Amino acid sequence: MENGVSSASKVIISIIPIVGIVMGCVVVFFYILWTHRERMLMIEKGSYSPKPVDLDTFSLLSGILLVAVGLTLTIVFLVVASTGYALLGGLIPLSVGIGFMAFYTSRAKNRAA
């Protein structure tokens, strides 16, 4: 025990994110599988019509989520390890999110014009 924390609790704490990632992947896998089967049945019945992708909503949602995650990670990495390559873990999603938001605003301006 170092600093009042047992090694068993450290193992449990390190397993929690792994279990969360695995469970999230299982959910995404079955969602994709069931959506695929549903579309195949709709194609067989002749009632399938593909929906167009709403690029504006996708870019706005992705931009907001990536900016939020990137900003949080950047702040945490600045506090913990003020410089170094660890900071890229927050700066990369932040910059991608800012790029999505810039794309959304430029697309909205083009539609208005």
N, C-alpha and C positions, 0 to 999 in steps of 0.2 A: 504494500500500500504506500503510494507516494502522494503526499498532500491530501490524505483522507479519501482518495479515490481508488477503489479496488480494480484489479485488472479485469475482473468479470464484467464490471460496469462499462469499462472501456470497450470491451469486445461487443457488448450489446449495443452500445451507442454507435459503434462503427458498422454494425450490421443493419441498423434501421434504414439508412439511405439505400443500401443495396437491395433490401427487400422492397422498398418503395419503387425503385427503378424497375425491378423485375415485375412487380404487380402492374405498374403502368404499361410496360411492354406487352404483358398478357392482355390487358384491356384493349390496347390499340390493335393488337393482332386479331382478336375476335371481332372487333368492330369492322375491321377491313374485310375479314372473311365473311361475315354475315352480310355486309353491304354488297360484296361481290356476288354472293348467292342470290340476294334479292334482285340485283340487276339482271343476272342471268335468267331468273324466272320471268321477270318482266319482259325481257327480250323474246323469250320463247312464246309468251302470250301475245306479243306484239303491242304492248302498252307502254313501252319505254321511250321516253323522249329526253335526251340529255339536257341538263340545265346549264346555261352559260355561267362561267366563273365570274363572280363579282370581284374584279381586281381592286377596285377602290376600297371595299370593305376589308378585303384580305390584307392589303398593304397598311391600312390604318390600324387594324387589330395587331398585326405582326409588329408594326412600329412601336405601338404603345407598350406591348408586352416586352419587346426586346430592350427598349429604353428603360423600362422599370427594372428589369433583371440586370441589365448592364450597369445602371447607375448604382444599384444596391451592391453589386459585386465590386465595382470600382471603389466605392466608399469603404467597404469592409477591407479590401486588399490594401487600400491606402493607410488604414488604421493599423492593420496587422503587420504588413511587410511593406513599408512605405515606398520602396522602389524595387525594381527587378522585373523579371519575366512573369511573376505571379500576377502582376497588375494587368497583363494582357487578358487574363481570364475575365475581367470586367470590362476592359476597354473595347474588346472585339464585339460582344453583343451590343454594347452601347453605340458604337459607330454604325453597326448594321441597322439598329433600330432608328437612329437618326437618318440614315439613308432611306429607309422605308417611309419615314415621316416626310422627308423632302420630296420623295416620289409622289406621295399622296397629295401634298400641297401643290406641286407643279401640275399634276394631273387635274386637280380641282380648278386651278386657274385656267388651264386650257379648255376645260369644259364650259367654264363661265364665259369665256371669250368667243 
